[in-house]
């Protein structure tokens, strides 16, 4: 095992990047909410309000790791479902810390060869290898951070 504690350093890197970018998303989300930024109108329930967006991003973070553990026949990481949309803003920090704690250990002992080339259907049907799903999980909060920063740039001060 390397000095990182992970058998596969790529997994460690993606877990750390996910941590960094989920935290960044929450900070930008808070700023957007404080400034009254409204999301564009849509039929997608994940984007009705800033709270449903927060629920979507934090819930997805849970879902990525539970999916990975299912595919690799690892124990359930014990990440509880997110609070309801009406509670998520009040419990965001606490829940995010819970999710991130649930991300830290499941992949520590998984050897590199388990991360690809085998592919599994994601819950939405797209086939992913484990490495690609980890990359997707990292990009998800980055994309929504970008979205919110775009909206913030157009919002009055």
Secondary structure, DSSP 8 states (H G I E B T S, - for coil): --TTS-SSHHHHHHHHHHHHHHHHHHHHHHHHHHTT------S-GGGSSHHHHHHHHHHHHHHHHHHHHHHTT-----------HHHHHHHHHHHHHHHHHHHHSTTTT--GGGSSS--EE-TTS-EE-HHHHHHHHHHHHHHHHHHHHHHHHHS--
